[in-house]
Amino acid sequence: MSIDRRALVSRHRVVMTEIDGRSPLSVGNGEFCFTVDVTGLQTFPDRYPVASRDGTADGTLLGTQAQWGWHSVPGDHRLEDTLITYDTPHGPAPYADVTGSIGAGGDRTHSPAELWLRANPHRLDLGRIGLELLDDGRARPVAPGDVSGVRQVLDLWHGVIDSTFELCGQPVRVLTVCHPTADVLAVRIESDAVRSGRLAVRLAFPYGSQSWHDAADWTRPEAHRTTLERTGGGWRIDRVLDADGYAVAVAATPGLTVEQAGPHELRATAGTARLDLVAAFAPSARSLPPAPGFDAVLAAAEAHWPAFWSGGGAVDLVGSTDERAAEIERRTVLSQYLTAINCAGSLPPQETGLVCNSWRGRFHLEMHWWHAAHFPLWGRPELLARSLRWYHSALDAARATAKAQGRAGARWPKQVGPDARESPSPIGAFLIWQQPHPIHLAELLYRAAPSREVIDEFAGIVFETAEFMASYAARTERGFQLGPPLVPAQESYGSLRARATNPTFELAYWQWALETAQRWRERAGLPRDERWSAVAGRLVRPHVRDGVYTAIDVDPYTIRTDHPSMLCALGFLPQTPLIDPPVMRATLHDVLADWDWDSTWGWDYPVIAMTAARLGEPELAVAALTMQVQKNEFLPNGHNRQTSSLPLYLPGNGGVLAAVALMAAGWDGAAGRPAPGFPDDGRWTVEAEGLVPAP
């Protein structure tokens, strides 16, 4: 190992000196995450807003979330109530479309069943922990104007947030840290304001929300229950929300007192100048571990994070003279941290991770690749394996969908919660590009950690996925076609779902994934499946118009908004027999000429970079990664901000990591020079180690 990992990571630590409502900091471990303002806690949630689609406030970025933290409001609706039959090449098939009417303004009115099924289960904010002031025994929230002299540092090397500031003229220091392997938050507050009894910590617990973004409903105190009980090791908080619930253990530390201050509000105080608050969260009281002390949590984090950064891959660009190098390196380092704490858990993550809700906290399986494919490319395959295992629990639901549509194998849904039940949608139920993802992710996992154990664990998922893919393709005189109905990765064609066919990217992905599944059969000691080979070898060729690939092969062929997904067919994917590199090169330059960049999304720029790199245009690859457009903005904390209603977008972070890994480590059949995706013009010094070349 030649790269000075600590220097690489430490030069990108995050320092905040004022309230930046777009750029909060988080600690977490992939299963649990706690996001804070400049006080090191969640004192100012209104200053870190998430906007709804109409621009009004709809939640906060300061969330406390866990992979197991879900809630459903009572309801008795079935997905079957939303099914609509579509004509397919194989005969009529049901899809979970939406049936609500569309008003004069173009807004869709959803049926009660659709509304409930789209919103339940929803991810839950497990609690808000912030500072409050006590004056003559009366509590009031700390206001932003009470705080001055802020200096807050996210120490990436140790996984600790160190916040110092003055509160009403008195110095305060707050250390915030998360246990690396347990859902435990530890906070240490040092101030004479604690000793004097003026500064306290408020813990508040909300009801679950069916809102698009807001994971907390504070308007229904009668709908849930919060109880506090003294135990031998501290205190236990029991939460009941309809049929759901969870528990929190607060460790007893010297001087600490916890008392109930309201129906869903607790107050922690200490008679010393130091207040240690350590809280362990669990889905039930039975599974609740004892909360350790602050020093134990800090020690665990300070052992874990240096090992994380010292293991796996690293890319160091410090010797480069190109002015874009420092920003690419910053995005790369911060994205590793953000995806480790948000995307490395036991479920595929939502697009906003465990920071705040988007789409009510439900995760999108077409985004799973973008969240997690980089882990094996960066030499950390175990972080992908955690969420890839979820497909085992979802297999029965995916098989049922395929069977209901008259197909074999398992059809993976799009927008789901942990139960894998599809959400009714005029787009989601018709997407197919998430279908090959489990094959692709399993292949990346195997390349990074080849073993019989990996084959035994994931071969069934690979085979069931391929079985549906072969069954879904329909034989025609031109060859096997995809759809209709379908919506390609470029969702601009949602209104055309009943007639859209043969998207360029999905055709190439079908071919590559079926051939990859055949290699898995061989690794498992099984013969090749003749049906899979027949489909892969006789897929219709992608449509070419005016010398460039179109998005689909029916009118209007290409709409120049949203994802330029045809580029994924060579870049995201390696070379396949279906794709002609000169035509893809022309397509790349056609996209760059006049695409509607405001309508794109954060992972589109890594797509362009990967396509350019594989086509031997590394300058374009770098230019794509650093393009100065709204959806390619990376905030001081590393969040890939899209809009006020999507203030962070982890597929963009994961996409940067996938692209940089490919550009630095190369790919199968790449040119022999090091870092083939970076320009060889004397301005780039690329040191890379621990990376796994892409397929």
C-alpha positions in Angstrom: 0.0 0.0 0.0 1.7 3.2 -1.2 -1.1 5.8 -0.8 -1.1 7.7 2.5 -4.7 6.8 3.3 -5.0 9.0 6.4 -3.7 12.0 4.5 -6.0 11.3 1.6 -9.1 11.1 3.8 -8.2 13.8 6.3 -7.7 16.5 3.7 -11.4 16.2 2.9 -12.8 16.4 6.4 -15.9 18.6 6.5 -15.7 21.9 8.4 -18.8 24.0 9.0 -18.6 27.5 10.6 -22.3 28.5 10.2 -25.7 27.0 9.7 -25.9 25.7 6.2 -29.5 24.3 5.9 -28.6 22.3 2.8 -25.5 20.5 4.3 -26.0 18.7 7.6 -23.6 16.0 8.8 -24.4 12.4 9.7 -22.9 9.5 11.6 -24.1 6.0 11.0 -23.2 2.4 10.1 -25.4 1.4 7.1 -28.2 0.1 9.5 -28.7 3.2 11.6 -28.0 6.9 10.9 -28.3 10.1 12.9 -28.1 13.5 11.1 -27.3 16.7 12.9 -27.2 20.4 12.6 -24.3 22.6 13.8 -25.0 21.8 17.5 -24.1 18.2 16.9 -27.7 17.3 17.6 -31.1 18.0 16.0 -31.8 21.3 17.6 -32.9 23.3 14.5 -34.9 21.0 12.3 -36.8 23.9 10.7 -33.5 25.3 9.4 -32.7 22.1 7.5 -36.0 21.7 5.5 -37.0 19.3 2.8 -39.5 20.8 0.4 -42.5 19.0 -1.1 -43.0 19.0 -4.8 -45.2 22.2 -4.5 -42.3 23.9 -2.7 -43.8 23.9 0.8 -42.0 22.5 3.8 -42.4 18.8 4.1 -39.9 17.4 6.7 -36.4 17.9 7.7 -33.0 16.6 6.8 -32.3 15.9 10.5 -33.5 12.4 10.7 -32.9 9.4 13.0 -33.5 6.3 10.9 -32.8 2.5 10.9 -33.3 -0.2 8.3 -35.9 -1.9 10.5 -37.8 1.3 11.3 -41.1 1.1 9.4 -44.7 1.9 10.2 -48.1 1.4 8.6 -51.3 3.2 9.4 -54.3 0.8 9.7 -55.7 -0.1 6.3 -57.2 -3.0 4.4 -56.2 -2.7 0.8 -54.7 -5.2 -1.6 -52.5 -4.8 -4.6 -55.0 -6.8 -6.5 -57.4 -3.8 -6.2 -55.1 -1.8 -8.5 -54.3 -4.3 -11.2 -55.1 -3.4 -14.8 -54.8 -5.9 -17.7 -52.5 -5.0 -20.5 -52.1 -6.7 -23.8 -48.6 -8.3 -24.2 -47.0 -10.4 -26.9 -47.7 -13.4 -24.6 -51.3 -12.5 -23.9 -53.2 -10.4 -21.4 -51.2 -9.7 -18.1 -52.0 -7.7 -15.0 -49.9 -4.7 -13.9 -50.2 -2.6 -10.8 -51.1 0.6 -12.6 -53.0 3.5 -11.1 -56.7 3.9 -11.8 -57.3 7.4 -10.3 -58.6 10.1 -12.6 -56.6 13.0 -14.0 -57.9 16.5 -13.2 -58.0 19.6 -15.5 -54.7 20.7 -14.2 -53.0 17.4 -15.0 -52.8 16.2 -11.4 -53.8 12.6 -10.8 -56.4 11.8 -8.1 -55.5 8.4 -6.7 -58.0 6.0 -5.3 -57.9 5.2 -1.6 -56.3 1.8 -2.3 -53.5 3.4 -4.4 -52.8 6.1 -1.8 -52.5 3.5 1.0 -50.5 1.0 -1.0 -48.0 3.7 -2.2 -47.6 5.1 1.3 -47.5 2.0 3.5 -45.3 0.8 5.0 -43.3 4.1 5.3 -40.0 4.6 6.9 -40.2 6.1 10.4 -38.2 8.9 12.0 -37.3 7.2 15.3 -36.9 10.4 17.3 -35.5 13.9 17.5 -32.8 14.7 19.9 -31.8 18.4 20.4 -30.7 21.0 22.9 -33.1 23.0 25.1 -32.6 25.8 27.7 -34.1 25.7 31.2 -34.9 29.0 32.8 -36.5 28.8 36.3 -37.5 25.3 35.6 -39.2 26.2 32.3 -37.9 24.8 29.1 -37.6 26.6 25.8 -36.0 25.5 22.5 -32.6 26.7 21.7 -32.9 29.3 18.9 -30.4 29.8 16.1 -29.8 33.3 17.4 -28.6 31.8 20.7 -25.6 30.1 19.0 -22.5 31.8 17.8 -18.8 31.0 17.1 -19.6 27.7 15.4 -16.9 25.3 14.4 -18.0 21.8 13.5 -15.7 19.2 12.1 -16.6 15.8 10.6 -13.5 13.7 11.3 -13.9 11.1 8.5 -10.9 9.1 9.7 -12.6 8.4 13.0 -16.2 8.8 12.2 -16.8 11.5 14.8 -18.5 14.9 14.6 -16.9 17.5 16.9 -19.1 20.6 17.3 -18.0 23.7 19.3 -20.0 26.9 19.7 -21.1 29.5 22.2 -24.6 29.2 23.6 -25.9 32.4 25.1 -22.2 33.3 25.7 -21.2 30.0 27.3 -18.8 27.6 25.5 -20.3 24.2 24.5 -18.6 21.2 22.9 -20.6 18.3 21.5 -19.1 15.0 20.3 -21.5 12.8 18.2 -20.6 9.3 17.2 -22.4 6.1 16.1 -21.4 2.6 17.0 -20.1 0.8 13.9 -21.9 -2.5 14.4 -24.9 -1.6 16.6 -27.8 0.8 16.4 -26.3 3.0 19.2 -25.9 6.7 19.2 -23.5 8.4 21.7 -23.4 12.1 22.5 -21.1 13.9 24.9 -21.9 17.5 25.8 -19.4 19.5 27.8 -20.4 22.9 29.1 -20.8 24.8 32.4 -24.3 25.4 31.2 -25.0 21.7 31.8 -23.6 21.9 35.3 -25.7 24.9 36.2 -28.8 23.1 35.0 -29.5 25.5 32.2 -28.7 23.2 29.3 -30.7 20.0 28.8 -31.3 17.5 26.0 -34.8 17.0 24.7 -35.9 13.6 23.2 -39.1 13.7 21.2 -40.9 10.9 19.4 -43.4 11.4 16.5 -46.1 9.3 14.8 -45.4 7.9 11.4 -46.2 10.0 8.3 -47.6 9.1 5.0 -46.2 12.3 3.5 -43.9 12.1 0.5 -40.8 13.3 2.4 -41.7 13.8 6.1 -41.0 10.7 8.2 -42.5 12.3 11.3 -46.1 13.4 12.1 -46.2 15.6 15.2 -49.9 16.4 14.9 -51.3 13.1 16.2 -50.2 12.6 19.8 -53.2 10.5 20.5 -52.3 7.9 17.8 -49.2 6.5 19.5 -47.7 5.8 23.0 -44.4 6.6 24.6 -43.5 5.2 28.0 -40.4 5.6 30.1 -39.2 3.0 32.6 -36.2 3.0 35.0 -34.1 -0.1 34.6 -30.9 -1.3 36.3 -28.8 -0.1 33.5 -30.5 3.2 32.9 -33.9 3.8 31.2 -36.0 2.1 28.6 -38.4 3.9 26.3 -41.2 1.8 24.7 -42.9 3.1 21.6 -46.2 1.8 20.2 -47.6 3.0 16.9 -50.6 1.0 15.8 -49.4 -2.5 15.2 -45.7 -1.4 15.1 -43.3 -0.4 17.8 -39.7 -0.2 18.9 -37.7 0.5 22.0 -34.8 2.7 23.1 -32.4 2.1 26.0 -30.6 5.0 27.5 -27.5 4.2 29.5 -27.1 5.4 33.0 -24.0 7.6 33.2 -22.7 9.7 36.1 -25.0 12.5 36.9 -27.6 11.7 34.2 -31.3 12.0 34.8 -34.0 11.2 32.3 -37.6 12.2 33.0 -40.8 12.4 31.0 -41.7 16.0 30.1 -44.7 15.3 28.0 -46.7 12.5 26.3 -43.9 11.9 23.8 -41.2 14.1 25.2 -38.3 13.3 27.5 -35.7 15.5 29.1 -32.1 14.5 30.0 -30.1 16.6 32.5 -26.9 16.2 34.4 -25.5 17.8 37.5 -22.0 17.9 36.1 -20.2 19.8 33.4 -20.4 16.7 31.1 -23.6 15.0 29.9 -23.1 11.6 28.2 -26.2 10.5 26.4 -26.0 7.0 24.9 -29.1 5.6 23.3 -29.5 2.1 21.8 -32.4 1.6 19.3 -34.1 -1.7 18.5 -37.3 -3.0 16.9 -38.5 -4.5 20.2 -37.7 -4.5 23.9 -36.7 -8.1 23.6 -34.0 -7.3 21.0 -32.8 -4.2 22.8 -29.2 -4.5 23.8 -27.8 -2.7 26.9 -26.5 0.7 26.0 -22.8 0.9 26.4 -20.9 3.9 27.7 -19.9 6.8 25.6 -16.2 5.9 25.7 -16.9 2.4 24.5 -18.8 3.7 21.5 -16.1 6.2 20.7 -13.4 3.5 20.9 -15.4 1.2 18.6 -15.7 4.0 16.0 -12.1 5.0 16.3 -11.1 1.4 15.6 -13.6 0.8 12.8 -13.1 3.8 10.6 -9.3 3.7 10.2 -9.7 0.1 9.3 -12.4 1.0 6.8 -10.3 3.6 5.1 -7.1 1.5 5.2 -8.9 -1.5 3.6 -10.5 -1.6 0.2 -9.6 0.7 -2.6 -8.2 4.3 -2.8 -7.7 6.8 -5.5 -5.2 9.7 -4.9 -5.1 12.6 -7.3 -3.1 15.0 -5.2 -0.2 15.1 -7.7 -2.4 16.2 -10.6 -2.2 19.8 -12.0 -5.6 19.7 -13.6 -7.9 22.0 -11.6 -10.7 19.4 -11.6 -8.7 16.8 -9.8 -9.2 18.0 -6.3 -13.0 18.2 -6.7 -13.1 14.6 -8.1 -11.0 13.4 -5.2 -13.2 15.2 -2.7 -16.4 13.7 -4.1 -14.8 10.3 -4.2 -13.8 10.4 -0.5 -17.0 11.9 0.8 -19.1 9.5 -1.3 -17.3 6.5 0.2 -18.3 7.8 3.7 -21.9 8.6 2.7 -22.6 5.3 1.0 -21.0 3.4 3.9 -23.3 4.9 6.4 -26.4 5.0 4.2 -26.2 2.3 1.6 -24.3 -0.6 3.2 -27.2 -2.1 5.2 -29.5 -5.1 5.1 -32.0 -3.5 2.7 -31.5 -1.7 -0.6 -31.5 1.9 0.4 -33.9 4.7 -0.5 -32.5 7.4 -2.7 -32.0 9.7 0.3 -30.6 6.9 2.4 -31.2 7.1 6.2 -31.0 10.9 6.2 -34.6 11.7 5.4 -37.5 10.2 3.5 -38.1 10.4 -0.3 -41.0 8.5 -1.8 -42.0 7.8 1.8 -38.8 6.0 2.5 -39.5 3.2 0.1 -36.5 2.0 -2.0 -36.2 1.8 -5.7 -34.7 -1.4 -7.0 -33.6 0.1 -10.3 -31.4 2.4 -8.1 -29.9 -0.5 -6.2 -27.0 -0.8 -8.6 -26.2 2.9 -8.3 -26.2 2.7 -4.5 -24.1 -0.5 -4.1 -22.3 -1.7 -7.2 -19.2 0.4 -6.3 -18.6 -1.5 -3.1 -17.0 -4.6 -4.8 -15.3 -2.3 -7.3 -13.6 -0.5 -4.3 -12.6 -3.8 -2.7 -15.5 -3.9 -0.2 -17.7 -6.7 -1.5 -19.1 -7.5 2.0 -20.9 -4.2 2.0 -22.8 -5.1 -1.1 -23.6 -8.7 0.1 -25.7 -7.3 3.0 -28.3 -5.8 0.8 -28.0 -8.4 -2.0 -29.2 -11.0 0.5 -32.6 -9.1 0.7 -33.5 -10.6 -2.7 -33.9 -14.0 -1.0 -36.6 -12.7 1.2 -38.3 -11.0 -1.8 -38.1 -14.1 -4.0 -41.6 -15.4 -3.3 -43.2 -12.0 -4.1 -41.2 -11.7 -7.3 -42.1 -15.2 -8.4 -45.8 -14.4 -7.7 -45.7 -11.4 -9.9 -44.1 -13.3 -12.8 -46.6 -16.1 -12.4 -49.6 -13.7 -12.4 -48.3 -12.3 -15.7 -47.8 -15.8 -17.2 -44.1 -15.7 -17.0 -41.5 -18.0 -15.4 -38.8 -17.0 -12.8 -38.9 -13.9 -10.6 -39.9 -10.4 -11.7 -38.4 -7.9 -9.4 -40.5 -4.9 -8.5 -39.6 -1.2 -8.6 -40.7 0.8 -5.6 -41.1 -1.2 -2.4 -40.6 -1.6 1.3 -39.1 -4.5 3.1 -42.1 -6.7 2.2 -41.2 -6.5 -1.5 -44.8 -5.5 -2.5 -44.9 -3.3 -5.6 -46.4 0.2 -5.4 -49.1 1.0 -7.9 -47.7 3.3 -10.5 -48.1 4.2 -14.2 -44.3 3.9 -14.4 -42.8 1.7 -11.7 -44.7 -1.5 -12.5 -43.6 -1.3 -16.2 -39.9 -0.7 -15.7 -37.6 -3.6 -16.6 -34.1 -2.4 -16.2 -34.0 -3.3 -12.6 -34.5 -7.0 -13.6 -30.9 -7.8 -14.6 -29.4 -5.9 -11.6 -29.2 -8.9 -9.2 -27.2 -10.7 -11.9 -24.9 -7.7 -12.4 -24.4 -7.2 -8.7 -23.8 -10.9 -8.0 -21.2 -10.9 -10.8 -19.4 -7.9 -9.3 -19.5 -9.5 -5.9 -18.0 -12.7 -7.4 -15.2 -10.8 -9.3 -14.2 -9.1 -6.1 -14.4 -12.2 -3.9 -14.6 -15.4 -6.0 -15.6 -18.4 -4.0 -17.9 -21.4 -4.0 -19.7 -19.8 -1.1 -20.7 -16.8 -3.2 -21.9 -19.1 -5.9 -23.9 -21.2 -3.5 -25.5 -18.2 -1.8 -26.5 -16.2 -4.9 -26.8 -18.6 -7.8 -30.5 -19.2 -7.1 -31.2 -15.4 -7.3 -29.2 -15.2 -10.6 -31.0 -18.2 -12.1 -34.6 -17.0 -11.1 -33.8 -13.6 -12.5 -32.5 -15.0 -15.8 -35.5 -17.3 -16.1 -37.9 -14.4 -16.1 -35.8 -12.5 -18.5 -35.8 -15.3 -21.0 -39.5 -15.9 -20.5 -40.3 -12.1 -20.8 -38.7 -11.7 -24.2 -41.1 -12.4 -27.1 -40.3 -14.2 -30.3 -40.9 -12.1 -33.5 -39.8 -12.4 -37.1 -37.0 -9.8 -36.3 -35.9 -11.7 -33.2 -36.8 -11.6 -29.6 -38.2 -8.3 -28.5 -38.8 -6.6 -25.2 -42.3 -5.3 -24.4 -44.9 -4.0 -24.7 -45.9 -2.8 -22.2 -42.7 -1.3 -20.7 -41.2 1.9 -19.6 -37.4 2.2 -20.2 -34.9 3.6 -17.8 -35.6 7.0 -19.4 -39.0 7.4 -17.8 -40.0 10.2 -20.2 -42.0 7.4 -22.1 -44.4 6.6 -19.3 -47.4 7.6 -21.3 -46.3 5.3 -24.1 -46.0 2.2 -21.8 -48.7 0.3 -23.7 -46.7 0.4 -27.0 -43.1 1.0 -26.2 -40.6 -1.7 -27.2 -37.0 -2.5 -27.4 -35.1 0.2 -25.5 -31.5 0.2 -26.5 -30.0 -0.1 -23.0 -32.4 -2.8 -21.9 -31.7 -4.9 -25.0 -28.0 -4.8 -24.4 -28.5 -5.4 -20.7 -30.7 -8.5 -21.4 -28.0 -10.0 -23.7 -25.2 -9.3 -21.3 -27.0 -10.5 -18.2 -28.3 -13.7 -19.8 -24.8 -14.6 -20.9 -23.4 -13.7 -17.4 -26.1 -16.0 -15.9 -24.8 -18.8 -18.2 -21.3 -18.4 -16.7 -22.9 -18.7 -13.2 -24.5 -22.0 -14.4 -21.0 -23.2 -15.5 -19.5 -22.1 -12.2 -22.2 -24.1 -10.4 -21.4 -27.2 -12.4 -24.6 -27.0 -14.5 -25.0 -27.1 -18.3 -25.8 -23.9 -20.2 -29.5 -23.2 -20.6 -30.4 -23.4 -24.3 -33.4 -21.1 -24.0 -31.3 -18.4 -22.4 -28.8 -18.7 -25.2 -31.5 -18.6 -27.8 -32.9 -15.3 -26.4 -29.5 -13.7 -25.9 -28.3 -14.6 -29.3 -31.4 -13.5 -31.2 -32.5 -10.3 -29.6 -33.6 -7.6 -32.0 -30.9 -5.1 -32.7 -31.3 -1.6 -31.1 -32.8 1.0 -33.4 -30.5 3.4 -35.2 -31.8 6.7 -36.6 -29.7 9.4 -38.2 -26.6 7.4 -37.2 -27.3 7.3 -33.5 -29.1 4.9 -31.1 -32.6 5.8 -30.1 -34.1 5.3 -26.7 -36.9 3.0 -28.0 -37.7 1.6 -31.5 -41.2 3.2 -31.9 -42.2 6.9 -32.4 -41.0 9.3 -31.0 -37.8 7.2 -30.7 -35.9 9.6 -28.5 -37.1 12.3 -26.2 -34.2 14.5 -25.1 -35.1 14.7 -21.5 -34.5 12.7 -18.3 -31.8 10.0 -18.4 -29.9 9.6 -21.7 -30.1 5.9 -20.9 -29.1 4.6 -24.4 -25.5 5.5 -23.3 -25.7 2.8 -20.6 -25.6 0.2 -23.3 -21.8 0.7 -23.6 -20.3 2.2 -20.4 -22.5 1.0 -17.6 -22.2 -2.3 -19.6 -19.2 -3.7 -21.3 -19.1 -4.3 -25.1 -21.8 -6.6 -26.3 -22.5 -8.0 -29.8 -25.6 -5.8 -30.0 -23.8 -2.5 -29.7 -21.6 -0.9 -32.4 -18.9 1.4 -30.8 -18.8 3.9 -33.6 -22.6 4.3 -33.4 -22.4 4.7 -29.6 -19.6 7.3 -30.1 -22.0 9.2 -32.4 -24.7 8.8 -29.8 -22.5 10.1 -27.0 -21.7 13.3 -29.0 -25.3 13.7 -30.0 -26.4 13.6 -26.4 -23.7 16.1 -25.4 -24.8 18.5 -28.1 -28.2 19.5 -26.8 -29.7 17.3 -24.1 -32.0 19.0 -21.6 -29.6 18.9 -18.6 -32.1 20.4 -16.1 -34.2 17.3 -16.5 -31.4 14.8 -15.8 -30.4 13.2 -12.6 -27.2 12.7 -10.6 -26.2 9.3 -12.0 -26.4 10.5 -15.6 -23.0 12.2 -15.4 -21.2 9.0 -14.2 -23.0 7.2 -17.1 -21.6 9.7 -19.6 -18.2 9.4 -18.0 -18.2 5.6 -18.2 -19.3 5.6 -21.8 -16.7 8.2 -22.8 -14.0 6.2 -20.9 -14.8 2.9 -22.7 -14.9 4.7 -26.0 -11.4 6.1 -25.4 -12.4 9.7 -24.8 -11.0 10.3 -21.2 -11.2 14.1 -21.4 -14.9 13.8 -22.0 -15.1 11.4 -19.0 -13.6 14.0 -16.7 -15.7 16.7 -18.2 -18.8 14.7 -17.5 -17.9 14.1 -13.9 -17.4 17.8 -13.3 -20.0 19.3 -15.5 -21.4 22.5 -14.0 -25.1 21.8 -14.0 -27.6 21.7 -11.2 -28.0 18.0 -10.8 -24.3 17.5 -10.7 -23.8 19.7 -7.6 -22.0 18.2 -4.6 -22.5 20.1 -1.4 -19.8 20.7 1.3 -21.0 17.6 3.1 -20.8 15.5 -0.1 -24.5 15.3 -0.8 -25.4 15.2 -4.5 -28.2 17.8 -4.3 -30.9 17.6 -7.0 -33.7 20.0 -6.0 -35.2 21.4 -2.8 -37.5 18.3 -2.8 -34.6 15.9 -3.4 -31.8 17.5 -1.4 -29.5 14.5 -1.5 -29.3 11.8 -4.1 -27.1 8.8 -3.1 -27.3 7.2 -6.6 -25.2 10.2 -7.7 -22.6 9.4 -5.0 -22.5 5.8 -5.9 -22.3 6.6 -9.6 -19.2 8.8 -9.0 -17.6 5.9 -7.2 -18.4 3.4 -10.0 -17.2 5.8 -12.7 -13.9 6.7 -10.9 -13.2 3.0 -10.2 -13.7 2.2 -13.9 -11.6 5.1 -15.0 -8.8 4.4 -12.5 -8.7 0.5 -12.6 -9.9 -0.1 -16.1 -12.1 -2.8 -17.4 -11.8 -6.2 -19.2 -10.1 -5.5 -22.5 -9.1 -1.9 -21.6 -5.9 -0.4 -23.0 -2.8 -1.4 -21.1 -1.9 1.9 -19.7 -2.7 2.7 -16.0 -5.9 4.7 -15.3 -7.2 4.4 -18.9 -10.3 6.5 -18.1 -8.2 9.6 -17.2 -6.4 11.8 -19.8 -2.8 10.9 -20.5 -1.8 14.6 -21.1 0.7 15.1 -18.3 -1.8 16.9 -16.0 -3.1 13.9 -14.2 -1.3 11.8 -11.6 -3.5 9.0 -10.6 -2.5 6.6 -7.9 -4.9 3.8 -7.4 -4.8 0.7 -5.3 -7.2 -2.0 -4.1 -9.7 -1.5 -6.9 -11.3 -4.3 -8.9 -11.5 -3.8 -12.7 -15.0 -3.6 -14.1 -16.3 -6.3 -16.5 
